């Protein structure tokens, strides 16, 4: 299945000024790592099913047997920004993507599944919180951009002629530039963008700016969040109610979204880790590996529905954040049941976080 993604259009133009066939790439789509698209898929599929049911109830009876049209479903796990939900009408879903994945296609990513334990989790998160508070802070000033460079990789289900197999987009370099308000940005990721990259913006089809939210934050938005762990966690549960496979897993995922390709203030960083300690089912894994091959200790939680475990990986000595991975723990994962324990569904290693003055500028540490 080859999903192509359109180039986003210039946010300064109105919808009528955009070229025919152009569509928007919302910053939130590019922000989210692979496993975080799951709850969006579930909401979308439920909507489609309801629309189809409503249409069937009002449709006239025909003596001719209807033609069953196969619905192209999103993959079990989508790479960050892998597809844009372009058209949703009359119960039909159209997926569009960049087509870059084929250039970096490879075999499924695998790793050893580490043993998770609930013992010592609060103490570990306390040490991580303290390290986050004391770490040197990167300042992103007005008019600057946050540059994040990482190594990422995703394993996905690929269906060709009704035959499903597992493949990956390999471990590759990903570069993102974001303005502090999220209105301007740029993405270079060979798995999901053209070779020279593509624009990111928060402009919808009406030309209006889309607001930031918990699962797709901007730098400015992070500054508005409460830094009291209990208040922050209450806000997360309230605003993500009904999303994900269960409230606790979604709360854990949302905290990960706030860490992903962003730069939370020190006080918020501390609050996020202290809030994570209050979520039931959070574990520690004493040996986990990020996309750069760096070994660390992980704060993790198993999604009981999918059987996959999301792990935030930290340096075992300094407790600085290294990256994230989602690894299958239970057998028969995915829509096909082909995803076996040890399959790495998504992996990320943050290499550089830095403020730059211009879009597409690469700091010396990112060369």
Order of alpha helices (4+ residues) and beta strands (2+ residues): alpha-alpha-beta-beta-beta-alpha-beta-beta-beta-beta-beta-alpha-alpha-alpha-alpha-beta-beta-beta-beta-beta
